[in-house]
Amino acid sequence: MLLHPCVRCQSNIVCCLQLHIVKNYMVEKGCFDTQTRVPLILGIWGPKGQGKSFQCELVFKKMG
């Protein structure tokens, strides 16, 4: 059985990860102070049993 992540969930997670990578790359290249570190905060809210972890797992597998 082939499972696909929710498109909205996938786009939000991928966008957050891309932004995190770009900001930390800019710190390494000297665009910001070296003391500036950008933490990755991925907040996913919802009641228990709604598939939050499962959706994240599908997105991460699809990203490689």
PDBQT receptor file of N, H, CA, C and O in Angstrom, charges set to zero:
ATOM      1  N   MET A   1       0.854  -1.178   0.000  1.00  0.00    +0.000 N 
ATOM      2  CA  MET A   1       0.000   0.000   0.000  1.00  0.00    +0.000 C 
ATOM      3  C   MET A   1       0.896   1.235   0.000  1.00  0.00    +0.000 C 
ATOM      4  O   MET A   1       1.781   1.364   0.846  1.00  0.00    +0.000 OA
ATOM      5  N   LEU A   2       0.669   2.131  -0.938  1.00  0.00    +0.000 N 
ATOM      6  H   LEU A   2      -0.049   2.026  -1.625  1.00  0.00    +0.000 HD
ATOM      7  CA  LEU A   2       1.460   3.343  -1.071  1.00  0.00    +0.000 C 
ATOM      8  C   LEU A   2       0.747   4.493  -0.356  1.00  0.00    +0.000 C 
ATOM      9  O   LEU A   2      -0.400   4.810  -0.671  1.00  0.00    +0.000 OA
ATOM     10  N   LEU A   3       1.421   5.104   0.591  1.00  0.00    +0.000 N 
ATOM     11  H   LEU A   3       2.353   4.847   0.847  1.00  0.00    +0.000 HD
ATOM     12  CA  LEU A   3       0.834   6.190   1.366  1.00  0.00    +0.000 C 
ATOM     13  C   LEU A   3       1.477   7.511   0.972  1.00  0.00    +0.000 C 
ATOM     14  O   LEU A   3       2.682   7.573   0.728  1.00  0.00    +0.000 OA
ATOM     15  N   HIS A   4       0.683   8.553   0.911  1.00  0.00    +0.000 N 
ATOM     16  H   HIS A   4      -0.296   8.503   1.109  1.00  0.00    +0.000 HD
ATOM     17  CA  HIS A   4       1.168   9.885   0.571  1.00  0.00    +0.000 C 
ATOM     18  C   HIS A   4       0.846  10.839   1.712  1.00  0.00    +0.000 C 
ATOM     19  O   HIS A   4      -0.241  10.767   2.286  1.00  0.00    +0.000 OA
ATOM     20  N   PRO A   5       1.779  11.736   2.052  1.00  0.00    +0.000 N 
ATOM     21  CA  PRO A   5       1.488  12.719   3.099  1.00  0.00    +0.000 C 
ATOM     22  C   PRO A   5       0.511  13.778   2.603  1.00  0.00    +0.000 C 
ATOM     23  O   PRO A   5       0.396  14.029   1.403  1.00  0.00    +0.000 OA
ATOM     24  N   CYS A   6      -0.172  14.379   3.532  1.00  0.00    +0.000 N 
ATOM     25  H   CYS A   6      -0.078  14.175   4.506  1.00  0.00    +0.000 HD
ATOM     26  CA  CYS A   6      -1.073  15.483   3.224  1.00  0.00    +0.000 C 
ATOM     27  C   CYS A   6      -0.252  16.609   2.578  1.00  0.00    +0.000 C 
ATOM     28  O   CYS A   6       0.811  16.965   3.087  1.00  0.00    +0.000 OA
ATOM     29  N   VAL A   7      -0.729  17.161   1.480  1.00  0.00    +0.000 N 
ATOM     30  H   VAL A   7      -1.592  16.871   1.067  1.00  0.00    +0.000 HD
ATOM     31  CA  VAL A   7       0.010  18.189   0.739  1.00  0.00    +0.000 C 
ATOM     32  C   VAL A   7       0.265  19.414   1.611  1.00  0.00    +0.000 C 
ATOM     33  O   VAL A   7       1.366  19.964   1.587  1.00  0.00    +0.000 OA
ATOM     34  N   ARG A   8      -0.715  19.842   2.366  1.00  0.00    +0.000 N 
ATOM     35  H   ARG A   8      -1.609  19.395   2.385  1.00  0.00    +0.000 HD
ATOM     36  CA  ARG A   8      -0.564  21.013   3.231  1.00  0.00    +0.000 C 
ATOM     37  C   ARG A   8       0.481  20.764   4.318  1.00  0.00    +0.000 C 
ATOM     38  O   ARG A   8       1.313  21.628   4.596  1.00  0.00    +0.000 OA
ATOM     39  N   CYS A   9       0.433  19.594   4.924  1.00  0.00    +0.000 N 
ATOM     40  H   CYS A   9      -0.243  18.892   4.698  1.00  0.00    +0.000 HD
ATOM     41  CA  CYS A   9       1.401  19.229   5.958  1.00  0.00    +0.000 C 
ATOM     42  C   CYS A   9       2.801  19.163   5.360  1.00  0.00    +0.000 C 
ATOM     43  O   CYS A   9       3.756  19.665   5.952  1.00  0.00    +0.000 OA
ATOM     44  N   GLN A  10       2.922  18.548   4.193  1.00  0.00    +0.000 N 
ATOM     45  H   GLN A  10       2.146  18.140   3.712  1.00  0.00    +0.000 HD
ATOM     46  CA  GLN A  10       4.220  18.408   3.540  1.00  0.00    +0.000 C 
ATOM     47  C   GLN A  10       4.815  19.770   3.202  1.00  0.00    +0.000 C 
ATOM     48  O   GLN A  10       5.999  20.001   3.445  1.00  0.00    +0.000 OA
ATOM     49  N   SER A  11       4.017  20.670   2.648  1.00  0.00    +0.000 N 
ATOM     50  H   SER A  11       3.055  20.483   2.451  1.00  0.00    +0.000 HD
ATOM     51  CA  SER A  11       4.548  21.976   2.261  1.00  0.00    +0.000 C 
ATOM     52  C   SER A  11       4.990  22.778   3.488  1.00  0.00    +0.000 C 
ATOM     53  O   SER A  11       5.990  23.493   3.421  1.00  0.00    +0.000 OA
ATOM     54  N   ASN A  12       4.278  22.675   4.590  1.00  0.00    +0.000 N 
ATOM     55  H   ASN A  12       3.465  22.094   4.645  1.00  0.00    +0.000 HD
ATOM     56  CA  ASN A  12       4.663  23.387   5.807  1.00  0.00    +0.000 C 
ATOM     57  C   ASN A  12       5.972  22.858   6.381  1.00  0.00    +0.000 C 
ATOM     58  O   ASN A  12       6.845  23.639   6.761  1.00  0.00    +0.000 OA
ATOM     59  N   ILE A  13       6.109  21.563   6.446  1.00  0.00    +0.000 N 
ATOM     60  H   ILE A  13       5.400  20.929   6.138  1.00  0.00    +0.000 HD
ATOM     61  CA  ILE A  13       7.324  20.966   7.009  1.00  0.00    +0.000 C 
ATOM     62  C   ILE A  13       8.528  21.259   6.123  1.00  0.00    +0.000 C 
ATOM     63  O   ILE A  13       9.585  21.635   6.629  1.00  0.00    +0.000 OA
ATOM     64  N   VAL A  14       8.388  21.094   4.818  1.00  0.00    +0.000 N 
ATOM     65  H   VAL A  14       7.529  20.788   4.407  1.00  0.00    +0.000 HD
ATOM     66  CA  VAL A  14       9.494  21.342   3.896  1.00  0.00    +0.000 C 
ATOM     67  C   VAL A  14       9.909  22.807   3.935  1.00  0.00    +0.000 C 
ATOM     68  O   VAL A  14      11.102  23.110   3.905  1.00  0.00    +0.000 OA
ATOM     69  N   CYS A  15       8.948  23.715   4.001  1.00  0.00    +0.000 N 
ATOM     70  H   CYS A  15       7.979  23.469   4.025  1.00  0.00    +0.000 HD
ATOM     71  CA  CYS A  15       9.249  25.146   4.068  1.00  0.00    +0.000 C 
ATOM     72  C   CYS A  15      10.043  25.479   5.336  1.00  0.00    +0.000 C 
ATOM     73  O   CYS A  15      11.021  26.225   5.278  1.00  0.00    +0.000 OA
ATOM     74  N   CYS A  16       9.632  24.936   6.460  1.00  0.00    +0.000 N 
ATOM     75  H   CYS A  16       8.838  24.330   6.507  1.00  0.00    +0.000 HD
ATOM     76  CA  CYS A  16      10.343  25.180   7.726  1.00  0.00    +0.000 C 
ATOM     77  C   CYS A  16      11.764  24.653   7.679  1.00  0.00    +0.000 C 
ATOM     78  O   CYS A  16      12.689  25.324   8.134  1.00  0.00    +0.000 OA
ATOM     79  N   LEU A  17      11.948  23.458   7.133  1.00  0.00    +0.000 N 
ATOM     80  H   LEU A  17      11.196  22.912   6.764  1.00  0.00    +0.000 HD
ATOM     81  CA  LEU A  17      13.282  22.872   7.055  1.00  0.00    +0.000 C 
ATOM     82  C   LEU A  17      14.181  23.657   6.103  1.00  0.00    +0.000 C 
ATOM     83  O   LEU A  17      15.360  23.861   6.394  1.00  0.00    +0.000 OA
ATOM     84  N   GLN A  18      13.640  24.097   4.975  1.00  0.00    +0.000 N 
ATOM     85  H   GLN A  18      12.682  23.931   4.739  1.00  0.00    +0.000 HD
ATOM     86  CA  GLN A  18      14.427  24.878   4.025  1.00  0.00    +0.000 C 
ATOM     87  C   GLN A  18      14.853  26.201   4.642  1.00  0.00    +0.000 C 
ATOM     88  O   GLN A  18      16.005  26.609   4.496  1.00  0.00    +0.000 OA
ATOM     89  N   LEU A  19      13.955  26.860   5.316  1.00  0.00    +0.000 N 
ATOM     90  H   LEU A  19      13.020  26.528   5.435  1.00  0.00    +0.000 HD
ATOM     91  CA  LEU A  19      14.270  28.131   5.962  1.00  0.00    +0.000 C 
ATOM     92  C   LEU A  19      15.342  27.943   7.029  1.00  0.00    +0.000 C 
ATOM     93  O   LEU A  19      16.249  28.766   7.146  1.00  0.00    +0.000 OA
ATOM     94  N   HIS A  20      15.247  26.883   7.796  1.00  0.00    +0.000 N 
ATOM     95  H   HIS A  20      14.510  26.214   7.701  1.00  0.00    +0.000 HD
ATOM     96  CA  HIS A  20      16.240  26.577   8.835  1.00  0.00    +0.000 C 
ATOM     97  C   HIS A  20      17.630  26.366   8.221  1.00  0.00    +0.000 C 
ATOM     98  O   HIS A  20      18.625  26.885   8.727  1.00  0.00    +0.000 OA
ATOM     99  N   ILE A  21      17.685  25.608   7.139  1.00  0.00    +0.000 N 
ATOM    100  H   ILE A  21      16.877  25.187   6.728  1.00  0.00    +0.000 HD
ATOM    101  CA  ILE A  21      18.963  25.330   6.476  1.00  0.00    +0.000 C 
ATOM    102  C   ILE A  21      19.561  26.602   5.892  1.00  0.00    +0.000 C 
ATOM    103  O   ILE A  21      20.760  26.838   6.038  1.00  0.00    +0.000 OA
ATOM    104  N   VAL A  22      18.756  27.419   5.237  1.00  0.00    +0.000 N 
ATOM    105  H   VAL A  22      17.782  27.226   5.117  1.00  0.00    +0.000 HD
ATOM    106  CA  VAL A  22      19.252  28.655   4.622  1.00  0.00    +0.000 C 
ATOM    107  C   VAL A  22      19.761  29.626   5.684  1.00  0.00    +0.000 C 
ATOM    108  O   VAL A  22      20.826  30.219   5.513  1.00  0.00    +0.000 OA
ATOM    109  N   LYS A  23      19.028  29.795   6.765  1.00  0.00    +0.000 N 
ATOM    110  H   LYS A  23      18.163  29.313   6.904  1.00  0.00    +0.000 HD
ATOM    111  CA  LYS A  23      19.462  30.729   7.810  1.00  0.00    +0.000 C 
ATOM    112  C   LYS A  23      20.782  30.290   8.436  1.00  0.00    +0.000 C 
ATOM    113  O   LYS A  23      21.656  31.122   8.679  1.00  0.00    +0.000 OA
ATOM    114  N   ASN A  24      20.936  28.988   8.700  1.00  0.00    +0.000 N 
ATOM    115  H   ASN A  24      20.225  28.313   8.503  1.00  0.00    +0.000 HD
ATOM    116  CA  ASN A  24      22.188  28.514   9.279  1.00  0.00    +0.000 C 
ATOM    117  C   ASN A  24      23.334  28.597   8.274  1.00  0.00    +0.000 C 
ATOM    118  O   ASN A  24      24.478  28.813   8.672  1.00  0.00    +0.000 OA
ATOM    119  N   TYR A  25      23.057  28.432   6.992  1.00  0.00    +0.000 N 
ATOM    120  H   TYR A  25      22.127  28.257   6.668  1.00  0.00    +0.000 HD
ATOM    121  CA  TYR A  25      24.079  28.604   5.960  1.00  0.00    +0.000 C 
ATOM    122  C   TYR A  25      24.544  30.064   5.924  1.00  0.00    +0.000 C 
ATOM    123  O   TYR A  25      25.735  30.338   5.774  1.00  0.00    +0.000 OA
ATOM    124  N   MET A  26      23.603  30.993   6.063  1.00  0.00    +0.000 N 
ATOM    125  H   MET A  26      22.636  30.770   6.185  1.00  0.00    +0.000 HD
ATOM    126  CA  MET A  26      23.952  32.413   6.066  1.00  0.00    +0.000 C 
ATOM    127  C   MET A  26      24.812  32.770   7.279  1.00  0.00    +0.000 C 
ATOM    128  O   MET A  26      25.692  33.625   7.178  1.00  0.00    +0.000 OA
ATOM    129  N   VAL A  27      24.571  32.136   8.411  1.00  0.00    +0.000 N 
ATOM    130  H   VAL A  27      23.856  31.442   8.493  1.00  0.00    +0.000 HD
ATOM    131  CA  VAL A  27      25.406  32.358   9.600  1.00  0.00    +0.000 C 
ATOM    132  C   VAL A  27      26.831  31.885   9.323  1.00  0.00    +0.000 C 
ATOM    133  O   VAL A  27      27.797  32.569   9.659  1.00  0.00    +0.000 OA
ATOM    134  N   GLU A  28      26.952  30.706   8.706  1.00  0.00    +0.000 N 
ATOM    135  H   GLU A  28      26.167  30.150   8.433  1.00  0.00    +0.000 HD
ATOM    136  CA  GLU A  28      28.281  30.167   8.403  1.00  0.00    +0.000 C 
ATOM    137  C   GLU A  28      29.042  31.038   7.405  1.00  0.00    +0.000 C 
ATOM    138  O   GLU A  28      30.270  31.105   7.462  1.00  0.00    +0.000 OA
ATOM    139  N   LYS A  29      28.338  31.700   6.497  1.00  0.00    +0.000 N 
ATOM    140  H   LYS A  29      27.341  31.645   6.450  1.00  0.00    +0.000 HD
ATOM    141  CA  LYS A  29      28.981  32.537   5.488  1.00  0.00    +0.000 C 
ATOM    142  C   LYS A  29      29.254  33.949   5.983  1.00  0.00    +0.000 C 
ATOM    143  O   LYS A  29      29.804  34.766   5.244  1.00  0.00    +0.000 OA
ATOM    144  N   GLY A  30      28.878  34.249   7.224  1.00  0.00    +0.000 N 
ATOM    145  H   GLY A  30      28.432  33.586   7.825  1.00  0.00    +0.000 HD
ATOM    146  CA  GLY A  30      29.197  35.540   7.814  1.00  0.00    +0.000 C 
ATOM    147  C   GLY A  30      28.158  36.622   7.624  1.00  0.00    +0.000 C 
ATOM    148  O   GLY A  30      28.435  37.795   7.874  1.00  0.00    +0.000 OA
ATOM    149  N   CYS A  31      26.974  36.254   7.187  1.00  0.00    +0.000 N 
ATOM    150  H   CYS A  31      26.749  35.301   6.984  1.00  0.00    +0.000 HD
ATOM    151  CA  CYS A  31      25.910  37.247   7.016  1.00  0.00    +0.000 C 
ATOM    152  C   CYS A  31      25.359  37.711   8.366  1.00  0.00    +0.000 C 
ATOM    153  O   CYS A  31      24.809  38.807   8.472  1.00  0.00    +0.000 OA
ATOM    154  N   PHE A  32      25.505  36.891   9.374  1.00  0.00    +0.000 N 
ATOM    155  H   PHE A  32      25.951  36.000   9.288  1.00  0.00    +0.000 HD
ATOM    156  CA  PHE A  32      25.052  37.209  10.714  1.00  0.00    +0.000 C 
ATOM    157  C   PHE A  32      26.206  37.031  11.685  1.00  0.00    +0.000 C 
ATOM    158  O   PHE A  32      27.242  36.470  11.325  1.00  0.00    +0.000 OA
ATOM    159  N   ASP A  33      26.040  37.495  12.888  1.00  0.00    +0.000 N 
ATOM    160  H   ASP A  33      25.199  37.950  13.181  1.00  0.00    +0.000 HD
ATOM    161  CA  ASP A  33      27.009  37.286  13.950  1.00  0.00    +0.000 C 
ATOM    162  C   ASP A  33      27.145  35.781  14.202  1.00  0.00    +0.000 C 
ATOM    163  O   ASP A  33      26.160  35.048  14.118  1.00  0.00    +0.000 OA
ATOM    164  N   THR A  34      28.349  35.325  14.505  1.00  0.00    +0.000 N 
ATOM    165  H   THR A  34      29.149  35.920  14.573  1.00  0.00    +0.000 HD
ATOM    166  CA  THR A  34      28.560  33.892  14.722  1.00  0.00    +0.000 C 
ATOM    167  C   THR A  34      27.840  33.379  15.963  1.00  0.00    +0.000 C 
ATOM    168  O   THR A  34      27.628  32.174  16.099  1.00  0.00    +0.000 OA
ATOM    169  N   GLN A  35      27.463  34.278  16.870  1.00  0.00    +0.000 N 
ATOM    170  H   GLN A  35      27.636  35.257  16.759  1.00  0.00    +0.000 HD
ATOM    171  CA  GLN A  35      26.711  33.874  18.060  1.00  0.00    +0.000 C 
ATOM    172  C   GLN A  35      25.240  33.628  17.736  1.00  0.00    +0.000 C 
ATOM    173  O   GLN A  35      24.511  33.055  18.546  1.00  0.00    +0.000 OA
ATOM    174  N   THR A  36      24.805  34.061  16.556  1.00  0.00    +0.000 N 
ATOM    175  H   THR A  36      25.396  34.527  15.898  1.00  0.00    +0.000 HD
ATOM    176  CA  THR A  36      23.412  33.895  16.154  1.00  0.00    +0.000 C 
ATOM    177  C   THR A  36      23.211  32.487  15.621  1.00  0.00    +0.000 C 
ATOM    178  O   THR A  36      23.780  32.121  14.593  1.00  0.00    +0.000 OA
ATOM    179  N   ARG A  37      22.427  31.720  16.296  1.00  0.00    +0.000 N 
ATOM    180  H   ARG A  37      21.965  32.016  17.132  1.00  0.00    +0.000 HD
ATOM    181  CA  ARG A  37      22.079  30.381  15.824  1.00  0.00    +0.000 C 
ATOM    182  C   ARG A  37      20.571  30.318  15.700  1.00  0.00    +0.000 C 
ATOM    183  O   ARG A  37      19.841  30.845  16.539  1.00  0.00    +0.000 OA
ATOM    184  N   VAL A  38      20.124  29.682  14.666  1.00  0.00    +0.000 N 
ATOM    185  H   VAL A  38      20.716  29.254  13.984  1.00  0.00    +0.000 HD
ATOM    186  CA  VAL A  38      18.699  29.606  14.394  1.00  0.00    +0.000 C 
ATOM    187  C   VAL A  38      18.206  28.210  14.761  1.00  0.00    +0.000 C 
ATOM    188  O   VAL A  38      18.537  27.240  14.079  1.00  0.00    +0.000 OA
ATOM    189  N   PRO A  39      17.422  28.098  15.825  1.00  0.00    +0.000 N 
ATOM    190  CA  PRO A  39      16.932  26.771  16.211  1.00  0.00    +0.000 C 
ATOM    191  C   PRO A  39      15.804  26.305  15.289  1.00  0.00    +0.000 C 
ATOM    192  O   PRO A  39      15.058  27.115  14.739  1.00  0.00    +0.000 OA
ATOM    193  N   LEU A  40      15.699  25.024  15.138  1.00  0.00    +0.000 N 
ATOM    194  H   LEU A  40      16.306  24.366  15.585  1.00  0.00    +0.000 HD
ATOM    195  CA  LEU A  40      14.607  24.449  14.367  1.00  0.00    +0.000 C 
ATOM    196  C   LEU A  40      13.465  24.162  15.335  1.00  0.00    +0.000 C 
ATOM    197  O   LEU A  40      13.578  23.313  16.220  1.00  0.00    +0.000 OA
ATOM    198  N   ILE A  41      12.378  24.874  15.154  1.00  0.00    +0.000 N 
ATOM    199  H   ILE A  41      12.286  25.564  14.435  1.00  0.00    +0.000 HD
ATOM    200  CA  ILE A  41      11.198  24.669  15.992  1.00  0.00    +0.000 C 
ATOM    201  C   ILE A  41      10.059  24.265  15.067  1.00  0.00    +0.000 C 
ATOM    202  O   ILE A  41       9.573  25.064  14.267  1.00  0.00    +0.000 OA
ATOM    203  N   LEU A  42       9.656  23.049  15.189  1.00  0.00    +0.000 N 
ATOM    204  H   LEU A  42      10.051  22.400  15.840  1.00  0.00    +0.000 HD
ATOM    205  CA  LEU A  42       8.588  22.526  14.357  1.00  0.00    +0.000 C 
ATOM    206  C   LEU A  42       7.433  22.173  15.282  1.00  0.00    +0.000 C 
ATOM    207  O   LEU A  42       7.422  21.102  15.888  1.00  0.00    +0.000 OA
ATOM    208  N   GLY A  43       6.470  23.064  15.389  1.00  0.00    +0.000 N 
ATOM    209  H   GLY A  43       6.479  23.934  14.897  1.00  0.00    +0.000 HD
ATOM    210  CA  GLY A  43       5.328  22.844  16.274  1.00  0.00    +0.000 C 
ATOM    211  C   GLY A  43       4.146  22.288  15.500  1.00  0.00    +0.000 C 
ATOM    212  O   GLY A  43       3.656  22.914  14.560  1.00  0.00    +0.000 OA
ATOM    213  N   ILE A  44       3.704  21.132  15.893  1.00  0.00    +0.000 N 
ATOM    214  H   ILE A  44       4.102  20.624  16.656  1.00  0.00    +0.000 HD
ATOM    215  CA  ILE A  44       2.538  20.522  15.254  1.00  0.00    +0.000 C 
ATOM    216  C   ILE A  44       1.533  20.231  16.355  1.00  0.00    +0.000 C 
ATOM    217  O   ILE A  44       1.798  19.457  17.275  1.00  0.00    +0.000 OA
ATOM    218  N   TRP A  45       0.386  20.861  16.244  1.00  0.00    +0.000 N 
ATOM    219  H   TRP A  45       0.170  21.490  15.497  1.00  0.00    +0.000 HD
ATOM    220  CA  TRP A  45      -0.631  20.742  17.281  1.00  0.00    +0.000 C 
ATOM    221  C   TRP A  45      -1.789  19.888  16.790  1.00  0.00    +0.000 C 
ATOM    222  O   TRP A  45      -2.091  19.841  15.598  1.00  0.00    +0.000 OA
ATOM    223  N   GLY A  46      -2.418  19.225  17.725  1.00  0.00    +0.000 N 
ATOM    224  H   GLY A  46      -2.172  19.263  18.693  1.00  0.00    +0.000 HD
ATOM    225  CA  GLY A  46      -3.598  18.443  17.407  1.00  0.00    +0.000 C 
ATOM    226  C   GLY A  46      -3.834  17.399  18.483  1.00  0.00    +0.000 C 
ATOM    227  O   GLY A  46      -2.940  17.079  19.266  1.00  0.00    +0.000 OA
ATOM    228  N   PRO A  47      -5.036  16.878  18.508  1.00  0.00    +0.000 N 
ATOM    229  CA  PRO A  47      -5.351  15.864  19.512  1.00  0.00    +0.000 C 
ATOM    230  C   PRO A  47      -4.613  14.549  19.248  1.00  0.00    +0.000 C 
ATOM    231  O   PRO A  47      -4.165  14.278  18.133  1.00  0.00    +0.000 OA
ATOM    232  N   LYS A  48      -4.504  13.764  20.276  1.00  0.00    +0.000 N 
ATOM    233  H   LYS A  48      -4.868  13.983  21.181  1.00  0.00    +0.000 HD
ATOM    234  CA  LYS A  48      -3.842  12.467  20.200  1.00  0.00    +0.000 C 
ATOM    235  C   LYS A  48      -4.563  11.574  19.189  1.00  0.00    +0.000 C 
ATOM    236  O   LYS A  48      -5.792  11.527  19.136  1.00  0.00    +0.000 OA
ATOM    237  N   GLY A  49      -3.759  10.867  18.388  1.00  0.00    +0.000 N 
ATOM    238  H   GLY A  49      -2.760  10.906  18.431  1.00  0.00    +0.000 HD
ATOM    239  CA  GLY A  49      -4.339   9.913  17.447  1.00  0.00    +0.000 C 
ATOM    240  C   GLY A  49      -4.719  10.494  16.103  1.00  0.00    +0.000 C 
ATOM    241  O   GLY A  49      -5.386   9.818  15.319  1.00  0.00    +0.000 OA
ATOM    242  N   GLN A  50      -4.324  11.715  15.807  1.00  0.00    +0.000 N 
ATOM    243  H   GLN A  50      -3.782  12.264  16.444  1.00  0.00    +0.000 HD
ATOM    244  CA  GLN A  50      -4.680  12.344  14.539  1.00  0.00    +0.000 C 
ATOM    245  C   GLN A  50      -3.638  12.125  13.438  1.00  0.00    +0.000 C 
ATOM    246  O   GLN A  50      -3.849  12.543  12.300  1.00  0.00    +0.000 OA
ATOM    247  N   GLY A  51      -2.524  11.480  13.762  1.00  0.00    +0.000 N 
ATOM    248  H   GLY A  51      -2.352  11.140  14.686  1.00  0.00    +0.000 HD
ATOM    249  CA  GLY A  51      -1.533  11.142  12.740  1.00  0.00    +0.000 C 
ATOM    250  C   GLY A  51      -0.438  12.181  12.552  1.00  0.00    +0.000 C 
ATOM    251  O   GLY A  51       0.158  12.260  11.478  1.00  0.00    +0.000 OA
ATOM    252  N   LYS A  52      -0.164  12.983  13.585  1.00  0.00    +0.000 N 
ATOM    253  H   LYS A  52      -0.649  12.919  14.458  1.00  0.00    +0.000 HD
ATOM    254  CA  LYS A  52       0.869  14.022  13.469  1.00  0.00    +0.000 C 
ATOM    255  C   LYS A  52       2.238  13.411  13.215  1.00  0.00    +0.000 C 
ATOM    256  O   LYS A  52       2.932  13.818  12.283  1.00  0.00    +0.000 OA
ATOM    257  N   SER A  53       2.627  12.462  14.014  1.00  0.00    +0.000 N 
ATOM    258  H   SER A  53       2.064  12.132  14.771  1.00  0.00    +0.000 HD
ATOM    259  CA  SER A  53       3.934  11.808  13.853  1.00  0.00    +0.000 C 
ATOM    260  C   SER A  53       3.988  11.017  12.551  1.00  0.00    +0.000 C 
ATOM    261  O   SER A  53       5.015  10.994  11.873  1.00  0.00    +0.000 OA
ATOM    262  N   PHE A  54       2.897  10.381  12.214  1.00  0.00    +0.000 N 
ATOM    263  H   PHE A  54       2.063  10.400  12.765  1.00  0.00    +0.000 HD
ATOM    264  CA  PHE A  54       2.836   9.588  10.989  1.00  0.00    +0.000 C 
ATOM    265  C   PHE A  54       3.014  10.477   9.758  1.00  0.00    +0.000 C 
ATOM    266  O   PHE A  54       3.749  10.117   8.839  1.00  0.00    +0.000 OA
ATOM    267  N   GLN A  55       2.356  11.623   9.731  1.00  0.00    +0.000 N 
ATOM    268  H   GLN A  55       1.758  11.916  10.477  1.00  0.00    +0.000 HD
ATOM    269  CA  GLN A  55       2.501  12.557   8.609  1.00  0.00    +0.000 C 
ATOM    270  C   GLN A  55       3.935  13.058   8.497  1.00  0.00    +0.000 C 
ATOM    271  O   GLN A  55       4.478  13.145   7.396  1.00  0.00    +0.000 OA
ATOM    272  N   CYS A  56       4.554  13.388   9.633  1.00  0.00    +0.000 N 
ATOM    273  H   CYS A  56       4.113  13.318  10.527  1.00  0.00    +0.000 HD
ATOM    274  CA  CYS A  56       5.954  13.842   9.621  1.00  0.00    +0.000 C 
ATOM    275  C   CYS A  56       6.856  12.756   9.075  1.00  0.00    +0.000 C 
ATOM    276  O   CYS A  56       7.745  13.029   8.269  1.00  0.00    +0.000 OA
ATOM    277  N   GLU A  57       6.633  11.531   9.507  1.00  0.00    +0.000 N 
ATOM    278  H   GLU A  57       5.911  11.309  10.162  1.00  0.00    +0.000 HD
ATOM    279  CA  GLU A  57       7.447  10.413   9.044  1.00  0.00    +0.000 C 
ATOM    280  C   GLU A  57       7.322  10.232   7.533  1.00  0.00    +0.000 C 
ATOM    281  O   GLU A  57       8.322   9.991   6.856  1.00  0.00    +0.000 OA
ATOM    282  N   LEU A  58       6.115  10.345   7.000  1.00  0.00    +0.000 N 
ATOM    283  H   LEU A  58       5.303  10.541   7.549  1.00  0.00    +0.000 HD
ATOM    284  CA  LEU A  58       5.916  10.226   5.555  1.00  0.00    +0.000 C 
ATOM    285  C   LEU A  58       6.645  11.342   4.800  1.00  0.00    +0.000 C 
ATOM    286  O   LEU A  58       7.262  11.091   3.765  1.00  0.00    +0.000 OA
ATOM    287  N   VAL A  59       6.574  12.559   5.311  1.00  0.00    +0.000 N 
ATOM    288  H   VAL A  59       6.072  12.763   6.152  1.00  0.00    +0.000 HD
ATOM    289  CA  VAL A  59       7.233  13.695   4.657  1.00  0.00    +0.000 C 
ATOM    290  C   VAL A  59       8.747  13.495   4.669  1.00  0.00    +0.000 C 
ATOM    291  O   VAL A  59       9.407  13.702   3.651  1.00  0.00    +0.000 OA
ATOM    292  N   PHE A  60       9.301  13.092   5.816  1.00  0.00    +0.000 N 
ATOM    293  H   PHE A  60       8.765  12.923   6.643  1.00  0.00    +0.000 HD
ATOM    294  CA  PHE A  60      10.749  12.903   5.918  1.00  0.00    +0.000 C 
ATOM    295  C   PHE A  60      11.231  11.780   5.013  1.00  0.00    +0.000 C 
ATOM    296  O   PHE A  60      12.303  11.887   4.417  1.00  0.00    +0.000 OA
ATOM    297  N   LYS A  61      10.459  10.705   4.899  1.00  0.00    +0.000 N 
ATOM    298  H   LYS A  61       9.588  10.618   5.382  1.00  0.00    +0.000 HD
ATOM    299  CA  LYS A  61      10.821   9.611   3.995  1.00  0.00    +0.000 C 
ATOM    300  C   LYS A  61      10.803  10.091   2.542  1.00  0.00    +0.000 C 
ATOM    301  O   LYS A  61      11.671   9.723   1.751  1.00  0.00    +0.000 OA
ATOM    302  N   LYS A  62       9.821  10.905   2.201  1.00  0.00    +0.000 N 
ATOM    303  H   LYS A  62       9.115  11.204   2.844  1.00  0.00    +0.000 HD
ATOM    304  CA  LYS A  62       9.718  11.409   0.841  1.00  0.00    +0.000 C 
ATOM    305  C   LYS A  62      10.879  12.365   0.518  1.00  0.00    +0.000 C 
ATOM    306  O   LYS A  62      11.351  12.419  -0.617  1.00  0.00    +0.000 OA
ATOM    307  N   MET A  63      11.331  13.118   1.537  1.00  0.00    +0.000 N 
ATOM    308  H   MET A  63      10.948  13.073   2.459  1.00  0.00    +0.000 HD
ATOM    309  CA  MET A  63      12.460  14.034   1.333  1.00  0.00    +0.000 C 
ATOM    310  C   MET A  63      13.782  13.298   1.233  1.00  0.00    +0.000 C 
ATOM    311  O   MET A  63      14.751  13.831   0.692  1.00  0.00    +0.000 OA
ATOM    312  N   GLY A  64      13.828  12.096   1.740  1.00  0.00    +0.000 N 
ATOM    313  H   GLY A  64      13.041  11.663   2.179  1.00  0.00    +0.000 HD
ATOM    314  CA  GLY A  64      15.062  11.305   1.656  1.00  0.00    +0.000 C 
ATOM    315  C   GLY A  64      15.738  11.273   2.961  1.00  0.00    +0.000 C 
ATOM    316  O   GLY A  64      16.795  10.656   3.094  1.00  0.00    +0.000 OA
TER     317      GLY A  64
